[in-house]
Amino acid sequence: MQEKEGPDPYRGEDVVEIDIFEMLEKLWQNKLLIVGITLLFGLLAGVVSMQITPTYESEMVLSIPDLSDEDTYSMNLSEYAALFRSPTLMENISQEHELDFRQVSRRYELDINESDRLFNIQAAADNPSSAQSLNQTAYQEFNSLIHDYLEETMEDRIATAEEELAVRESEYRSTQAELDSFDREHSLTVLSRREENLIEEQSLKEAELKELRSVVIPAGQKRVSFLEEHLSTQERMVGRAENPGLIPRFSFQEEEINYEGLSLINPNYVYVERLLTENLLELTDGQSRINILEDRLAELENELKQIRENRVDLENERGELARQRDLALARMESTREQRDDLVSSRSFVLQNSEPRLVSIPDLPDSPSSPRTRLNTAIALFLGLMLSVFVVFFVEAWRSHKKEER
Protein backbone atom coordinates (compact mmCIF):
# COMPACT_ATOMS: atom_id res chain seq x y z
CA MET A 1 0.00 0.00 0.00
CA GLN A 2 1.49 3.34 -1.00
CA GLU A 3 0.48 6.70 0.32
CA LYS A 4 1.21 9.74 -1.80
CA GLU A 5 1.79 13.03 -0.07
CA GLY A 6 1.76 16.44 -1.74
CA PRO A 7 0.28 19.90 -1.58
CA ASP A 8 -3.37 20.34 -2.33
CA PRO A 9 -3.64 22.79 -5.24
CA TYR A 10 -6.94 24.09 -3.86
CA ARG A 11 -6.16 24.37 -0.16
CA GLY A 12 -2.40 24.52 -0.14
CA GLU A 13 -2.14 21.67 2.40
CA ASP A 14 -0.50 18.26 2.32
CA VAL A 15 -2.93 15.37 1.73
CA VAL A 16 -2.56 11.59 1.83
CA GLU A 17 -3.85 9.63 -1.15
CA ILE A 18 -4.85 5.96 -0.68
CA ASP A 19 -4.79 3.60 -3.61
CA ILE A 20 -7.99 1.48 -3.52
CA PHE A 21 -6.69 -1.05 -5.98
CA GLU A 22 -3.59 -1.53 -3.92
CA MET A 23 -5.83 -2.18 -0.85
CA LEU A 24 -7.81 -4.81 -2.75
CA GLU A 25 -4.57 -6.38 -3.88
CA LYS A 26 -3.36 -6.67 -0.29
CA LEU A 27 -6.67 -8.27 0.72
CA TRP A 28 -6.36 -10.78 -2.09
CA GLN A 29 -2.81 -11.61 -1.10
CA ASN A 30 -4.03 -12.37 2.44
CA LYS A 31 -7.20 -14.14 1.39
CA LEU A 32 -6.27 -17.35 3.18
CA LEU A 33 -5.77 -15.50 6.44
CA ILE A 34 -9.08 -13.68 6.04
CA VAL A 35 -10.97 -16.88 5.15
CA GLY A 36 -9.30 -18.76 7.98
CA ILE A 37 -10.18 -16.22 10.67
CA THR A 38 -13.73 -15.90 9.34
CA LEU A 39 -14.28 -19.67 9.32
CA LEU A 40 -12.70 -19.96 12.75
CA PHE A 41 -15.18 -17.47 14.18
CA GLY A 42 -18.10 -19.21 12.48
CA LEU A 43 -16.92 -22.60 13.74
CA LEU A 44 -16.55 -21.32 17.29
CA ALA A 45 -20.04 -19.75 17.19
CA GLY A 46 -21.53 -23.00 15.91
CA VAL A 47 -19.81 -25.09 18.56
CA VAL A 48 -20.83 -22.72 21.35
CA SER A 49 -24.44 -22.65 20.12
CA MET A 50 -24.54 -26.42 20.04
CA GLN A 51 -23.31 -26.57 23.65
CA ILE A 52 -26.05 -24.23 24.92
CA THR A 53 -29.24 -25.91 26.10
CA PRO A 54 -32.06 -24.94 23.69
CA THR A 55 -35.01 -22.93 24.97
CA TYR A 56 -38.53 -23.28 23.58
CA GLU A 57 -41.20 -20.57 23.87
CA SER A 58 -44.94 -21.24 23.89
CA GLU A 59 -47.15 -18.25 23.13
CA MET A 60 -50.79 -17.55 24.00
CA VAL A 61 -52.97 -14.44 23.68
CA LEU A 62 -55.59 -13.46 26.24
CA SER A 63 -58.40 -10.97 25.71
CA ILE A 64 -59.03 -8.97 28.89
CA PRO A 65 -62.74 -8.13 29.44
CA ASP A 66 -63.77 -4.51 29.77
CA LEU A 67 -66.78 -4.21 32.10
CA SER A 68 -66.32 -0.53 32.97
CA ASP A 69 -69.49 0.46 31.08
CA GLU A 70 -71.57 -2.26 32.73
CA ASP A 71 -70.11 -2.44 36.22
CA THR A 72 -68.02 0.02 38.21
CA TYR A 73 -66.40 -2.65 40.37
CA SER A 74 -64.53 -4.56 37.66
CA MET A 75 -60.74 -4.58 37.39
CA ASN A 76 -58.79 -2.35 35.04
CA LEU A 77 -55.98 -3.43 32.74
CA SER A 78 -53.20 -2.54 35.17
CA GLU A 79 -54.79 -4.69 37.89
CA TYR A 80 -54.86 -7.69 35.54
CA ALA A 81 -51.21 -7.11 34.69
CA ALA A 82 -50.27 -6.79 38.37
CA LEU A 83 -52.05 -10.06 39.16
CA PHE A 84 -50.24 -11.89 36.37
CA ARG A 85 -46.87 -10.60 37.61
CA SER A 86 -47.78 -11.21 41.25
CA PRO A 87 -45.65 -13.55 43.41
CA THR A 88 -48.80 -15.50 44.28
CA LEU A 89 -49.34 -16.60 40.68
CA MET A 90 -45.68 -17.50 40.18
CA GLU A 91 -45.66 -19.46 43.43
CA ASN A 92 -48.74 -21.44 42.37
CA ILE A 93 -47.14 -22.26 39.02
CA SER A 94 -43.86 -23.25 40.67
CA GLN A 95 -45.70 -25.61 43.02
CA GLU A 96 -47.61 -27.14 40.13
CA HIS A 97 -44.44 -27.81 38.11
CA GLU A 98 -42.08 -28.35 41.08
CA LEU A 99 -39.81 -25.51 40.01
CA ASP A 100 -37.95 -22.82 41.87
CA PHE A 101 -39.99 -19.65 42.33
CA ARG A 102 -37.26 -17.40 40.89
CA GLN A 103 -36.87 -19.62 37.84
CA VAL A 104 -40.60 -19.49 37.11
CA SER A 105 -40.75 -15.70 37.26
CA ARG A 106 -37.95 -15.51 34.66
CA ARG A 107 -39.66 -17.95 32.31
CA TYR A 108 -42.62 -15.66 31.53
CA GLU A 109 -42.73 -12.57 29.38
CA LEU A 110 -45.84 -10.38 29.19
CA ASP A 111 -46.57 -7.91 26.38
CA ILE A 112 -49.66 -5.71 26.76
CA ASN A 113 -51.68 -4.29 23.87
CA GLU A 114 -53.65 -1.58 25.68
CA SER A 115 -55.74 -0.46 22.70
CA ASP A 116 -57.11 -3.98 22.06
CA ARG A 117 -56.84 -5.11 25.71
CA LEU A 118 -54.72 -8.14 24.77
CA PHE A 119 -52.08 -9.97 26.81
CA ASN A 120 -49.40 -11.70 24.75
CA ILE A 121 -47.81 -14.23 27.12
CA GLN A 122 -44.70 -16.24 26.31
CA ALA A 123 -43.50 -19.13 28.49
CA ALA A 124 -39.97 -20.52 28.09
CA ALA A 125 -38.83 -24.08 28.90
CA ASP A 126 -36.22 -26.68 27.95
CA ASN A 127 -38.61 -28.61 25.72
CA PRO A 128 -41.74 -27.75 23.71
CA SER A 129 -44.22 -29.69 25.87
CA SER A 130 -42.97 -28.06 29.08
CA ALA A 131 -43.29 -24.61 27.57
CA GLN A 132 -46.83 -25.36 26.44
CA SER A 133 -47.70 -26.84 29.84
CA LEU A 134 -46.33 -23.74 31.62
CA ASN A 135 -48.61 -21.51 29.57
CA GLN A 136 -51.62 -23.75 30.14
CA THR A 137 -50.97 -23.77 33.88
CA ALA A 138 -50.51 -19.99 33.85
CA TYR A 139 -53.92 -19.54 32.20
CA GLN A 140 -55.68 -21.80 34.71
CA GLU A 141 -53.94 -20.34 37.75
CA PHE A 142 -54.46 -16.81 36.42
CA ASN A 143 -58.22 -17.34 36.17
CA SER A 144 -58.32 -18.91 39.63
CA LEU A 145 -56.32 -16.02 41.09
CA ILE A 146 -58.63 -13.47 39.43
CA HIS A 147 -61.68 -15.23 40.89
CA ASP A 148 -60.18 -15.38 44.39
CA TYR A 149 -58.99 -11.77 44.21
CA LEU A 150 -62.34 -10.44 43.02
CA GLU A 151 -64.27 -12.51 45.56
CA GLU A 152 -62.10 -11.26 48.40
CA THR A 153 -62.22 -7.71 47.11
CA MET A 154 -66.00 -7.72 46.72
CA GLU A 155 -66.48 -9.26 50.16
CA ASP A 156 -64.27 -6.59 51.69
CA ARG A 157 -66.20 -3.89 49.86
CA ILE A 158 -69.53 -5.32 50.99
CA ALA A 159 -68.31 -5.59 54.59
CA THR A 160 -67.07 -1.99 54.47
CA ALA A 161 -70.39 -0.87 53.01
CA GLU A 162 -72.26 -2.73 55.77
CA GLU A 163 -70.17 -1.01 58.44
CA GLU A 164 -70.70 2.38 56.84
CA LEU A 165 -74.43 1.67 56.53
CA ALA A 166 -74.62 0.88 60.25
CA VAL A 167 -72.93 4.21 60.99
CA ARG A 168 -75.31 6.06 58.66
CA GLU A 169 -78.35 4.37 60.22
CA SER A 170 -77.13 5.37 63.69
CA GLU A 171 -76.69 8.96 62.51
CA TYR A 172 -80.19 8.97 61.04
CA ARG A 173 -81.78 7.57 64.21
CA SER A 174 -79.93 10.14 66.30
CA THR A 175 -81.08 13.09 64.19
CA GLN A 176 -84.64 11.73 64.07
CA ALA A 177 -84.65 11.38 67.87
CA GLU A 178 -83.48 14.99 68.24
CA LEU A 179 -86.26 16.15 65.92
CA ASP A 180 -88.89 14.12 67.80
CA SER A 181 -87.66 15.48 71.14
CA PHE A 182 -87.88 19.01 69.79
CA ASP A 183 -91.45 18.43 68.57
CA ARG A 184 -92.44 17.11 71.99
CA GLU A 185 -90.92 20.06 73.85
CA HIS A 186 -91.93 22.76 71.38
CA SER A 187 -95.26 22.14 69.69
CA LEU A 188 -95.41 24.44 66.71
CA THR A 189 -98.98 23.30 66.09
CA VAL A 190 -100.14 24.57 69.49
CA LEU A 191 -98.21 27.78 68.91
CA SER A 192 -99.80 28.21 65.49
CA ARG A 193 -103.27 27.59 66.92
CA ARG A 194 -102.60 30.12 69.65
CA GLU A 195 -101.53 32.60 67.00
CA GLU A 196 -104.68 31.88 64.99
CA ASN A 197 -106.86 32.41 68.07
CA LEU A 198 -105.15 35.69 68.85
CA ILE A 199 -105.50 36.81 65.24
CA GLU A 200 -109.19 35.91 65.34
CA GLU A 201 -109.65 37.78 68.62
CA GLN A 202 -107.74 40.72 67.18
CA SER A 203 -110.02 40.79 64.15
CA LEU A 204 -113.12 40.73 66.36
CA LYS A 205 -111.78 43.48 68.60
CA GLU A 206 -110.80 45.60 65.63
CA ALA A 207 -114.24 45.12 64.11
CA GLU A 208 -115.88 46.05 67.43
CA LEU A 209 -113.63 49.06 67.80
CA LYS A 210 -114.37 50.14 64.26
CA GLU A 211 -118.09 49.81 64.88
CA LEU A 212 -117.82 51.82 68.10
CA ARG A 213 -115.83 54.58 66.45
CA SER A 214 -117.73 54.73 63.19
CA VAL A 215 -121.29 53.83 64.26
CA VAL A 216 -122.04 53.60 67.97
CA ILE A 217 -120.18 56.68 69.24
CA PRO A 218 -121.26 59.00 66.38
CA ALA A 219 -124.84 57.78 66.71
CA GLY A 220 -124.74 58.25 70.49
CA GLN A 221 -123.28 61.73 70.10
CA LYS A 222 -126.02 62.66 67.65
CA ARG A 223 -128.71 61.33 70.01
CA VAL A 224 -127.24 63.25 72.91
CA SER A 225 -127.10 66.44 70.82
CA PHE A 226 -130.67 65.89 69.71
CA LEU A 227 -131.91 65.18 73.23
CA GLU A 228 -130.03 68.17 74.68
CA GLU A 229 -131.54 70.39 72.02
CA HIS A 230 -134.97 68.91 72.53
CA LEU A 231 -134.65 69.17 76.31
CA SER A 232 -133.81 72.82 76.01
CA THR A 233 -137.19 73.46 74.36
CA GLN A 234 -139.18 71.78 77.14
CA GLU A 235 -140.52 73.42 80.30
CA ARG A 236 -139.37 71.59 83.35
CA MET A 237 -142.48 72.44 85.40
CA VAL A 238 -146.16 72.89 84.62
CA GLY A 239 -148.50 74.96 86.83
CA ARG A 240 -148.16 78.30 88.72
CA ALA A 241 -147.84 77.30 92.31
CA GLU A 242 -145.50 79.19 94.56
CA ASN A 243 -143.89 75.98 95.66
CA PRO A 244 -143.61 74.02 92.45
CA GLY A 245 -143.26 70.36 92.65
CA LEU A 246 -144.68 70.18 96.16
CA ILE A 247 -147.68 68.10 96.94
CA PRO A 248 -150.52 70.52 97.95
CA ARG A 249 -152.15 70.45 101.30
CA PHE A 250 -155.27 68.51 101.49
CA SER A 251 -157.72 67.40 104.13
CA PHE A 252 -158.96 63.90 104.77
CA GLN A 253 -162.32 65.32 105.45
CA GLU A 254 -162.56 66.60 101.97
CA GLU A 255 -163.98 64.29 99.40
CA GLU A 256 -161.88 65.72 96.51
CA ILE A 257 -158.31 66.88 96.31
CA ASN A 258 -157.66 70.51 95.51
CA TYR A 259 -155.11 70.88 92.76
CA GLU A 260 -155.09 74.60 92.70
CA GLY A 261 -151.94 74.94 94.87
CA LEU A 262 -149.92 72.15 93.09
CA SER A 263 -147.18 72.52 90.41
CA LEU A 264 -146.13 69.37 88.47
CA ILE A 265 -142.84 68.43 86.70
CA ASN A 266 -143.26 68.25 82.94
CA PRO A 267 -143.39 64.56 82.04
CA ASN A 268 -141.88 65.21 78.58
CA TYR A 269 -139.00 66.97 80.22
CA VAL A 270 -138.52 64.08 82.62
CA TYR A 271 -138.65 61.55 79.81
CA VAL A 272 -136.23 63.43 77.59
CA GLU A 273 -133.92 64.03 80.53
CA ARG A 274 -133.97 60.35 81.38
CA LEU A 275 -133.20 59.46 77.75
CA LEU A 276 -130.40 62.00 77.73
CA THR A 277 -128.93 60.55 80.89
CA GLU A 278 -129.15 57.04 79.51
CA ASN A 279 -127.45 58.08 76.24
CA LEU A 280 -124.77 59.96 78.12
CA LEU A 281 -124.11 56.85 80.15
CA GLU A 282 -124.06 54.75 76.99
CA LEU A 283 -121.70 57.25 75.35
CA THR A 284 -119.40 57.17 78.36
CA ASP A 285 -119.59 53.42 78.45
CA GLY A 286 -118.77 53.28 74.69
CA GLN A 287 -115.76 55.53 75.21
CA SER A 288 -114.60 53.36 78.07
CA ARG A 289 -115.12 50.34 75.84
CA ILE A 290 -112.97 51.98 73.16
CA ASN A 291 -110.18 52.53 75.68
CA ILE A 292 -110.43 48.91 76.84
CA LEU A 293 -110.40 47.67 73.26
CA GLU A 294 -107.39 49.82 72.38
CA ASP A 295 -105.49 48.49 75.38
CA ARG A 296 -106.46 44.93 74.54
CA LEU A 297 -105.45 45.37 70.89
CA ALA A 298 -102.06 46.70 72.00
CA GLU A 299 -101.70 43.65 74.25
CA LEU A 300 -102.72 41.38 71.40
CA GLU A 301 -100.22 43.02 69.06
CA ASN A 302 -97.38 42.55 71.53
CA GLU A 303 -98.41 38.99 72.24
CA LEU A 304 -98.65 38.21 68.53
CA LYS A 305 -95.24 39.79 67.92
CA GLN A 306 -93.71 37.68 70.66
CA ILE A 307 -95.43 34.51 69.42
CA ARG A 308 -94.32 35.16 65.85
CA GLU A 309 -90.72 35.82 66.86
CA ASN A 310 -90.77 32.70 69.00
CA ARG A 311 -92.35 30.71 66.18
CA VAL A 312 -89.76 31.93 63.66
CA ASP A 313 -86.92 30.95 66.00
CA LEU A 314 -88.47 27.55 66.64
CA GLU A 315 -89.17 27.00 62.95
CA ASN A 316 -85.56 27.86 62.09
CA GLU A 317 -84.29 25.53 64.79
CA ARG A 318 -86.63 22.77 63.67
CA GLY A 319 -85.73 23.40 60.03
CA GLU A 320 -82.05 22.92 60.84
CA LEU A 321 -82.83 19.70 62.71
CA ALA A 322 -84.98 18.52 59.80
CA ARG A 323 -82.23 19.42 57.34
CA GLN A 324 -79.72 17.38 59.33
CA ARG A 325 -82.21 14.51 59.52
CA ASP A 326 -82.84 14.64 55.76
CA LEU A 327 -79.10 14.80 55.05
CA ALA A 328 -78.50 11.79 57.29
CA LEU A 329 -81.36 9.99 55.56
CA ALA A 330 -79.91 10.77 52.12
CA ARG A 331 -76.48 9.51 53.18
CA MET A 332 -78.03 6.37 54.64
CA GLU A 333 -80.03 5.68 51.46
CA SER A 334 -76.96 6.33 49.29
CA THR A 335 -74.89 3.91 51.36
CA ARG A 336 -77.68 1.32 51.25
CA GLU A 337 -77.89 1.64 47.46
CA GLN A 338 -74.12 1.22 47.23
CA ARG A 339 -74.29 -1.87 49.44
CA ASP A 340 -77.15 -3.33 47.37
CA ASP A 341 -75.26 -2.50 44.16
CA LEU A 342 -72.20 -4.31 45.48
CA VAL A 343 -74.27 -7.36 46.42
CA SER A 344 -75.97 -7.48 43.01
CA SER A 345 -72.70 -6.84 41.14
CA ARG A 346 -70.74 -9.52 43.00
CA SER A 347 -71.95 -12.49 40.94
CA PHE A 348 -71.83 -10.53 37.67
CA VAL A 349 -68.23 -9.46 38.22
CA LEU A 350 -67.12 -12.96 39.23
CA GLN A 351 -68.74 -14.53 36.17
CA ASN A 352 -67.55 -12.02 33.57
CA SER A 353 -64.04 -11.03 34.64
CA GLU A 354 -62.09 -14.05 33.40
CA PRO A 355 -59.83 -13.43 30.36
CA ARG A 356 -60.78 -15.16 27.12
CA LEU A 357 -58.28 -17.26 25.17
CA VAL A 358 -57.77 -15.67 21.77
CA SER A 359 -54.84 -17.93 20.90
CA ILE A 360 -54.34 -21.17 22.83
CA PRO A 361 -50.83 -22.07 24.07
CA ASP A 362 -49.01 -23.40 21.04
CA LEU A 363 -46.48 -26.25 20.89
CA PRO A 364 -43.24 -24.70 19.56
CA ASP A 365 -41.54 -26.65 16.77
CA SER A 366 -38.18 -24.89 16.99
CA PRO A 367 -36.17 -23.42 19.86
CA SER A 368 -36.21 -19.71 20.41
CA SER A 369 -32.63 -19.81 21.68
CA PRO A 370 -29.92 -20.36 20.87
CA ARG A 371 -30.38 -19.33 17.24
CA THR A 372 -27.48 -21.25 15.70
CA ARG A 373 -27.80 -19.87 12.17
CA LEU A 374 -28.11 -16.30 13.29
CA ASN A 375 -25.26 -16.65 15.76
CA THR A 376 -23.06 -18.31 13.11
CA ALA A 377 -23.84 -15.58 10.58
CA ILE A 378 -23.00 -12.88 13.09
CA ALA A 379 -19.76 -14.69 14.03
CA LEU A 380 -18.74 -15.01 10.33
CA PHE A 381 -19.36 -11.31 9.80
CA LEU A 382 -17.38 -10.35 12.88
CA GLY A 383 -14.56 -12.75 11.84
CA LEU A 384 -14.45 -11.18 8.38
CA MET A 385 -14.28 -7.65 9.83
CA LEU A 386 -11.58 -8.69 12.27
CA SER A 387 -9.48 -10.41 9.60
CA VAL A 388 -9.65 -7.36 7.31
CA PHE A 389 -8.62 -5.16 10.22
CA VAL A 390 -5.68 -7.49 11.00
CA VAL A 391 -4.50 -7.43 7.38
CA PHE A 392 -4.60 -3.62 7.19
CA PHE A 393 -2.97 -3.31 10.60
CA VAL A 394 -0.10 -5.64 9.69
CA GLU A 395 0.46 -3.88 6.36
CA ALA A 396 0.48 -0.49 8.04
CA TRP A 397 2.97 -1.74 10.61
CA ARG A 398 5.31 -3.03 7.87
CA SER A 399 5.13 0.27 6.01
CA HIS A 400 6.00 2.14 9.16
CA LYS A 401 9.04 -0.05 9.78
CA LYS A 402 10.29 0.47 6.20
CA GLU A 403 10.09 4.25 6.58
CA GLU A 404 12.15 4.08 9.77
CA ARG A 405 14.91 2.22 7.93
Buried (B, 14 or more C-beta within 10 A) or exposed (E): EEEEEEEEEEEEEEEEEEEEEEBEEBBEEBEEBBEEBBBBBBBEBBEBBEEEEBBBBBBBBBBBBEBEEEBEBBBEBEBBBEBBEBEEBBBBBBEBBEBEEEEBBEBBEBEBEEEEBBBBBBBBBEBBEBBBBBBBBBBEBBBEBBBEBBEEBBEEBBEEBBEBBEEBBEBBEEBBEBBEEBEEEBEBEEBEEBBEEBEEBBEEBEEBBEEBEEEBBEBBEEBBEBBBEBBEEBEEEBBEBEEBEEEBEEEEEEEEEEEEBBBEBBEBBEEBBEBBEEBBEBBEEBBEBBEEBEEBBEEBEEBBEEBEEBBEEBBEEBEEBBEBBEEBBEBBEEBBEBBEBBBEBBEBBBEEBBBEEEEBBBEBEEBBBBBBEEBBEBBBEBBBEBBBEBBBEEBEEEEEEEEEE
